[in-house]
């Protein structure tokens, strides 16, 4: 399988403000094409990397994406409920780890994609003839009606239009029995937040939860960055574990962040804790063409660029990390933008507001929102981007989560979403503001749990994802690979360059042969240097029980 390398280069002309005080470093790249975008007074070159496109003669369940820096091991191809055979669900006991923030909120929006997919996971399993056991954690903070398991069961019964029965087996420490499951088709376990064994991933607790359970369906993506007994632990005791429809959709949205096909790619970054999120910022700098800081982290970037900022805005031990990010972005030719002015409030007269330049905030004043020049620069960048991610709130030390600057940014993104721009919104605050401005999130890629996304951007493996079964990422038509797919199959594991299995195939016409080799380069080299016909299928590494990496199919003739 021969990959086709494409070099993408896009030139973006900006026109009003330079967002850094260091010279741009010119890089020589093979130019495939360029386009110019006018924005108020500054020149900026946006350069893209390589994209690998695989050409193979087989039908895909979904297109396989290989990114600039290689395949992301943090997001392997996992088994999903959508791909799992329906007949395998009949009469099985299926445990569903659902997201309480989606299904148990005080105001459930049934029109939202997250809610509809979460509900469909449960209804789909019920329609397939499975016994469904629901489990999650909940709190009266998200809904004051969540008094106990019975109250939650009543809410779920109303939402699903199906009878949900509350079970008491965790508190009694008594394993679930098959005869208990004859009372109904859908059951609910007790509140997991009441048990410390849940967050400790206690093996005995996980075994208790999974008693009589055949299959685990994880549909709580917001917990995928945590090691929990109800996700990671239970998976060890079930013969199959897979992603539900809501989990699968969130995983799909997460993968989109790493794709760099659309250029210019802009990252709008809010929030604080630069030191903790330094690895994530470098990941974004490696893929984006510009980083726009709109939160507390912007002060650390300004300080790293040589600007003076008030000492009360300095994040402890973050200076070196900020310097490294600035240097990394410089080396990658990535624009770094920070606020040029702020609305500030007087510490002694909180009702008094005044605009200060970013480098001239007086000691008795505190920044609370983005100033007009800052919003003008952000607007220039947003309106000339083809892909945008907004992660982290537009929030400063003493400001409220939803400021005027937040609303203005949301309005810019809503307008840009109508211009064939792919926009990803991360975090509950950003999602809420976008929904208020547009009344719908249908034009955006949405990931409401920012913690999961930050961990992914740090290139950390997500425990909730890694605990799921690996899945075969392709559908192969074996009738095309073999003249007679019904012949007995001989599998050569570790087939090397394929000479041995090729010799066997030539001598035994009554058999089909399949060679598995983890080193795809051997197969590629051998196929290019030998005039012997055979099918070569390059598969991702680590696909579990299906196969390891590559395979050669030899026709039995």
C-alpha positions in Angstrom: 0.0 0.0 0.0 1.7 3.2 -1.1 1.0 6.4 0.8 0.6 9.6 -1.1 2.3 12.6 0.5 0.8 15.9 0.1 2.4 19.2 1.1 -0.1 21.8 2.0 1.0 25.4 2.3 -1.3 28.3 2.9 -0.3 32.0 3.1 -2.4 34.2 5.2 -2.0 38.0 5.1 -3.1 39.8 8.2 -3.5 43.6 8.5 -3.5 45.3 11.8 -1.5 44.0 14.7 1.5 41.9 15.3 0.9 39.4 18.1 4.5 38.8 18.9 7.7 40.8 19.3 10.1 38.3 17.7 11.0 38.0 14.0 9.2 35.4 11.9 11.4 32.5 10.9 11.1 31.6 7.3 10.9 27.9 6.3 11.5 26.4 3.0 8.7 23.9 2.0 7.6 22.4 -1.2 4.9 24.7 -2.3 1.7 23.1 -3.5 -0.5 26.1 -3.5 -1.1 29.4 -1.7 -3.9 31.8 -1.1 -4.0 35.2 0.4 -6.4 36.6 3.0 -6.5 40.3 3.8 -6.9 41.3 7.5 -6.1 44.9 8.5 -2.3 45.5 8.6 0.1 42.5 9.4 1.8 39.8 7.4 1.6 36.2 8.6 2.6 33.0 6.9 0.5 29.9 7.8 2.3 26.7 6.8 0.8 23.3 6.9 2.5 19.9 7.4 2.1 16.6 5.7 -1.0 14.5 5.4 -0.8 10.8 4.6 -3.7 9.4 2.6 -3.9 5.7 2.3 -5.0 4.2 -1.0 -6.3 0.6 -0.6 -8.8 -1.4 -2.5 -11.3 -2.2 0.3 -14.4 -0.8 1.8 -13.9 1.2 5.0 -16.3 1.5 7.9 -14.8 4.9 8.2 -11.8 6.6 6.6 -8.6 6.0 8.5 -6.8 9.2 9.3 -3.1 9.4 9.8 -1.9 12.7 11.2 1.1 14.9 10.7 3.0 13.5 13.7 1.9 9.9 13.1 -1.0 7.9 14.4 -2.4 8.9 17.7 -2.1 5.9 20.0 -4.3 7.7 22.6 -7.3 7.1 20.4 -7.2 3.6 19.1 -10.0 2.1 17.0 -12.4 0.7 19.6 -15.4 -1.6 19.4 -18.7 0.3 19.3 -22.3 -0.7 19.9 -23.1 0.4 16.3 -20.7 -2.1 14.9 -21.4 -4.9 17.3 -23.7 -7.7 15.9 -27.3 -7.2 17.0 -27.9 -10.9 17.3 -25.1 -11.1 20.0 -27.2 -8.8 22.2 -30.3 -11.0 22.4 -30.9 -12.3 26.0 -27.6 -10.8 27.2 -27.2 -8.8 30.3 -25.7 -5.4 29.3 -24.4 -2.9 31.7 -24.6 0.8 30.6 -22.4 3.4 32.3 -24.4 6.5 31.3 -23.6 10.2 31.7 -25.8 11.7 34.5 -25.0 15.3 33.4 -26.8 14.5 30.1 -29.8 12.4 31.2 -30.4 13.6 34.7 -30.1 17.4 34.4 -32.8 19.6 35.7 -33.7 20.7 32.1 -33.2 17.8 29.7 -32.9 19.1 26.1 -34.3 16.1 24.0 -33.4 18.0 20.8 -29.7 18.0 21.6 -27.5 15.4 19.9 -25.9 14.3 23.2 -29.2 13.6 24.8 -30.7 11.9 21.8 -27.7 9.6 21.4 -27.5 8.8 25.1 -31.2 7.8 25.1 -30.8 5.8 21.9 -28.1 3.7 23.4 -30.5 2.4 26.1 -33.5 2.1 23.8 -31.4 0.3 21.1 -30.3 -2.4 23.6 -33.8 -2.8 24.9 -35.1 -3.3 21.3 -32.4 -5.8 20.6 -33.7 -8.0 23.5 -31.0 -7.3 26.1 -31.5 -7.0 29.8 -30.1 -3.5 30.6 -28.5 -2.5 33.9 -27.9 1.3 34.2 -25.3 2.8 36.5 -23.9 6.3 37.1 -23.1 8.9 39.7 -25.4 11.8 40.4 -25.7 14.8 42.7 -28.6 17.1 43.7 -26.4 20.0 42.4 -27.4 19.0 38.8 -31.0 18.3 39.8 -32.6 18.8 43.2 -35.0 15.9 42.4 -32.3 13.3 42.5 -33.1 12.3 46.1 -32.3 8.5 45.8 -32.1 5.7 43.3 -35.8 5.3 43.1 -36.3 9.0 42.2 -33.7 8.7 39.5 -35.4 5.5 38.2 -38.7 7.4 38.0 -37.0 10.2 36.0 -35.4 7.7 33.6 -38.7 5.9 33.2 -40.4 9.1 32.2 -37.6 10.1 29.8 -37.2 6.6 28.2 -41.0 5.8 28.2 -39.9 2.5 29.6 -40.1 1.0 33.1 -36.9 1.3 35.0 -36.5 -0.5 38.4 -34.1 0.5 41.1 -31.9 -2.3 42.6 -30.2 -2.4 46.0 -27.3 -4.7 45.6 -24.2 -2.4 46.1 -25.1 -1.3 49.6 -26.0 -4.8 50.6 -22.8 -6.1 49.0 -24.8 -8.9 47.5 -24.1 -9.9 43.9 -26.9 -9.6 41.4 -28.8 -12.8 40.7 -30.3 -14.0 37.4 -33.7 -14.3 39.0 -33.6 -10.6 40.0 -33.5 -9.8 36.3 -36.8 -11.4 35.5 -38.8 -8.6 37.1 -38.2 -6.1 34.2 -35.9 -5.3 31.3 -34.2 -2.2 32.5 -32.7 -1.7 36.0 -30.8 1.0 37.8 -28.0 0.5 40.4 -27.4 2.8 43.3 -25.5 6.2 43.2 -21.8 5.4 42.5 -20.7 8.7 44.0 -21.5 7.3 47.5 -18.8 4.6 47.2 -15.1 5.4 47.5 -14.4 2.1 45.9 -15.6 3.6 42.6 -12.8 6.2 42.3 -10.2 3.8 43.8 -11.1 1.3 41.0 -11.4 -1.4 43.6 -11.3 -4.8 41.9 -13.8 -6.5 44.3 -16.2 -3.5 43.9 -15.9 -3.8 40.1 -16.6 -7.6 40.3 -19.7 -6.9 42.5 -20.9 -4.4 39.9 -20.4 -6.8 37.0 -22.0 -9.9 38.6 -24.2 -11.6 36.0 -23.1 -9.0 33.4 -22.1 -10.2 29.9 -21.3 -6.9 28.1 -20.3 -3.4 29.2 -21.4 -0.4 27.2 -19.6 2.8 28.2 -21.6 5.8 27.3 -20.1 8.3 29.8 -17.4 10.0 27.8 -17.0 12.8 30.4 -15.4 10.2 32.7 -13.1 8.7 30.2 -10.0 10.5 31.6 -10.5 8.8 35.0 -9.7 5.3 36.2 -13.0 4.2 37.7 -14.3 0.8 38.8 -17.5 1.3 36.7 -15.5 1.8 33.5 -12.0 0.4 33.7 -12.6 -2.1 36.4 -15.8 -3.6 35.2 -14.4 -4.1 31.7 -12.1 -6.8 33.0 -15.0 -8.9 34.1 -17.1 -8.7 30.9 -16.5 -10.7 27.8 -17.1 -7.6 25.6 -16.8 -3.9 26.3 -17.7 -1.2 23.8 -18.6 2.5 23.3 -22.2 3.6 23.3 -23.6 5.9 20.7 -23.0 9.1 22.7 -19.4 8.0 23.6 -18.7 7.1 20.0 -19.9 10.6 18.8 -17.7 12.3 21.3 -14.7 10.2 20.3 -15.3 11.2 16.7 -15.4 14.9 17.6 -12.2 14.5 19.6 -10.4 12.9 16.7 -11.4 15.9 14.5 -9.3 18.2 16.7 -6.0 16.6 15.6 -6.8 16.7 11.9 -5.0 19.4 10.0 -6.5 19.2 6.5 -8.4 22.5 6.8 -6.2 25.6 6.9 -5.8 28.2 8.4 -6.4 26.4 11.8 -7.0 28.8 14.7 -7.0 27.8 18.5 -8.7 30.2 20.9 -7.4 29.4 24.3 -9.0 30.6 27.6 -8.6 29.6 31.2 -5.5 29.4 33.4 -3.0 26.8 34.7 -0.5 27.3 31.9 2.1 25.0 33.6 -0.3 22.2 33.9 -1.5 22.5 30.3 1.9 23.3 28.7 2.0 19.9 26.9 -1.5 20.6 25.5 -0.5 24.0 24.2 2.5 22.5 22.4 0.2 19.9 20.8 -2.0 22.7 19.5 1.0 24.7 18.3 2.2 21.6 16.3 -1.1 21.5 14.4 -2.6 25.1 14.4 -1.5 28.1 12.5 -2.3 30.6 15.3 -2.9 30.5 19.0 -5.1 33.2 20.5 -5.0 33.5 24.3 -8.1 35.0 25.8 -7.9 34.0 29.5 -5.5 34.0 32.5 -2.8 32.2 30.5 -2.4 35.2 28.3 -0.5 37.0 31.1 2.1 34.3 31.3 2.6 34.4 27.5 2.9 38.2 27.6 5.5 37.9 30.4 7.4 35.3 28.4 7.5 37.8 25.4 9.1 40.4 27.6 6.1 42.5 28.7 5.7 43.6 32.2 2.5 42.5 34.0 1.3 43.0 37.6 2.8 40.5 40.1 -0.7 39.4 41.2 -1.3 38.1 37.7 1.8 36.0 37.5 1.3 32.2 37.7 3.8 30.6 40.1 6.4 28.4 38.4 4.9 28.9 34.9 7.5 31.2 33.4 9.8 28.5 32.0 6.8 26.6 30.5 5.6 29.8 28.9 9.1 30.5 27.4 9.2 27.0 26.0 5.8 27.4 24.4 6.8 30.7 22.8 10.0 29.2 21.4 8.1 26.2 20.1 5.6 28.3 18.4 8.3 30.5 16.9 10.1 27.4 15.6 6.9 26.2 14.0 6.1 29.6 12.5 2.9 29.8 14.5 1.3 33.2 15.4 0.7 33.8 19.1 -1.9 36.4 19.9 -2.6 37.9 23.3 -5.0 40.7 24.4 -3.8 44.2 23.5 -6.2 45.9 26.0 -8.5 45.1 28.9 -11.6 46.4 30.6 -10.4 46.8 34.2 -12.2 47.4 37.5 -10.9 49.5 40.4 -10.2 47.3 43.4 -11.4 50.1 45.7 -14.4 51.1 43.5 -15.7 47.9 42.0 -18.4 49.6 39.9 -15.8 51.8 38.1 -14.6 50.4 34.8 -11.9 51.7 32.4 -9.9 50.4 29.4 -6.2 50.0 29.8 -3.5 48.8 27.3 -2.3 45.3 28.2 1.2 46.5 29.2 -0.1 49.5 31.2 -2.6 48.1 33.8 -2.3 50.2 37.0 -1.6 48.5 40.3 -5.0 49.2 41.8 -6.9 47.9 38.8 -7.8 44.3 37.8 -8.5 43.0 34.2 -12.1 41.7 34.0 -12.7 41.5 30.2 -11.2 41.8 26.8 -10.9 45.4 25.5 -12.0 46.7 22.1 -8.6 46.4 20.3 -8.3 42.8 21.5 -11.8 41.9 20.2 -10.9 43.6 16.9 -7.8 41.5 16.5 -9.7 38.3 17.4 -12.4 39.1 14.8 -9.7 39.5 12.1 -8.3 36.1 12.8 -11.6 34.3 13.2 -13.1 35.6 10.0 -10.1 34.3 8.0 -9.9 30.9 9.4 -11.3 27.6 8.0 -11.0 25.6 11.2 -11.3 26.8 14.8 -11.2 25.3 18.3 -12.3 27.3 21.3 -11.2 25.8 24.6 -11.3 27.5 28.0 -13.4 30.4 29.3 -12.7 34.1 28.6 -12.1 34.6 32.2 -9.6 36.6 34.2 -8.7 36.6 37.9 -11.8 38.4 39.2 -14.2 38.3 36.2 -17.4 36.3 35.9 -17.4 33.3 33.5 -19.8 35.0 31.0 -18.4 38.4 30.1 -19.2 40.8 27.3 -16.0 39.5 25.6 -17.3 36.0 25.9 -20.6 36.9 24.1 -18.7 38.9 21.4 -16.4 35.9 20.7 -19.5 33.6 20.5 -21.1 35.9 18.0 -18.0 35.9 15.9 -17.9 32.1 15.9 -21.6 31.8 15.1 -21.2 34.1 12.1 -18.1 32.2 10.9 -19.8 28.8 11.2 -22.0 29.9 8.3 -18.9 30.3 6.1 -17.9 26.6 5.7 -15.6 26.9 8.8 -15.3 23.8 11.0 -15.6 25.0 14.6 -15.1 22.9 17.7 -16.5 24.2 21.0 -15.0 22.8 24.2 -16.3 23.2 27.7 -19.7 23.7 29.3 -19.4 27.5 29.6 -18.5 28.0 26.0 -21.3 25.6 24.9 -23.8 27.5 26.9 -22.8 30.9 25.5 -22.8 29.6 21.9 -26.3 28.1 22.4 -27.5 31.4 23.8 -26.2 33.3 20.8 -27.3 30.8 18.1 -30.2 28.8 19.8 -28.6 25.7 18.4 -25.3 23.8 18.5 -25.9 21.9 15.2 -23.4 23.9 13.3 -20.6 23.1 15.7 -18.6 20.2 16.9 -19.3 20.1 20.6 -17.3 18.6 23.5 -18.8 19.7 26.8 -16.2 18.2 29.2 -13.0 20.2 28.8 -11.0 18.0 31.2 -11.1 15.1 28.8 -10.0 17.3 25.9 -7.1 18.8 27.9 -5.9 15.3 28.7 -6.2 14.3 25.1 -4.3 17.4 23.9 -1.5 16.4 26.4 -1.3 13.1 24.4 -2.3 11.2 27.5 -4.1 7.9 27.0 -7.7 8.1 28.2 -8.3 5.1 30.6 -12.0 4.9 29.7 -11.1 4.6 26.0 -8.2 2.2 26.5 -10.3 -0.2 28.5 -12.7 -0.8 25.6 -12.2 -3.7 23.2 -10.2 -3.0 20.1 -12.1 -3.3 16.9 -11.2 -4.3 13.3 -11.1 -0.9 11.5 -11.9 -2.3 8.0 -14.5 -4.4 6.2 -12.7 -6.7 3.9 -14.5 -8.6 1.1 -12.8 -12.0 1.4 -14.5 -13.1 -1.8 -12.3 -10.6 -3.6 -9.1 -11.5 -1.7 -9.6 -15.2 -2.5 -10.9 -17.0 -5.6 -12.8 -19.4 -3.3 -13.3 -18.0 0.2 -14.8 -21.3 1.4 -11.5 -23.2 1.2 -9.7 -24.0 4.5 -7.5 -21.1 5.7 -3.9 -21.4 6.8 -2.6 -18.4 8.9 1.1 -17.6 9.1 1.8 -15.4 12.1 5.0 -13.4 11.7 5.2 -14.0 8.0 8.2 -11.7 7.5 8.8 -10.9 3.8 6.2 -13.5 2.8 8.5 -15.9 0.8 7.5 -18.9 2.9 3.8 -18.4 2.7 4.1 -17.6 -1.0 5.9 -20.9 -1.6 3.2 -22.8 0.4 0.4 -21.1 -1.6 2.0 -22.1 -4.9 2.2 -25.8 -3.8 -1.2 -26.1 -2.2 -4.0 -24.9 -4.5 -6.6 -26.4 -2.2 -5.9 -23.9 0.6 -6.2 -20.2 1.3 -3.3 -18.5 3.1 -3.2 -15.4 5.3 0.1 -14.0 6.6 0.3 -11.6 9.5 3.4 -9.3 9.9 3.7 -6.4 12.3 6.4 -4.7 10.2 4.6 -3.2 7.2 7.8 -1.9 5.7 8.9 -5.4 4.9 5.7 -6.2 3.1 5.8 -2.9 1.2 9.5 -3.4 0.1 8.9 -7.0 -0.9 5.8 -6.1 -3.0 7.7 -3.3 -4.7 10.7 -5.5 -5.5 9.0 -8.7 -6.6 6.7 -9.4 -9.5 4.5 -11.7 -7.4 0.7 -10.9 -7.1 -0.7 -10.8 -3.6 -2.9 -8.5 -1.5 -1.2 -6.4 1.1 -3.4 -4.9 3.9 -1.8 -2.3 6.2 -3.7 -2.1 9.5 -3.1 0.1 12.6 -1.0 -1.3 15.4 -2.7 -2.6 18.5 -6.1 -3.7 17.3 -6.4 -6.3 19.9 -7.8 -9.7 19.2 -8.5 -8.9 15.6 -4.9 -8.7 14.3 -1.8 -6.8 15.1 -0.7 -4.7 12.1 -0.3 -6.0 8.6 -1.3 -9.0 6.6 -0.6 -10.6 3.2 -3.4 -12.7 1.6 -2.1 -15.3 -0.9 -4.6 -16.7 -3.3 -4.8 -20.5 -3.3 -4.0 -21.0 -7.0 
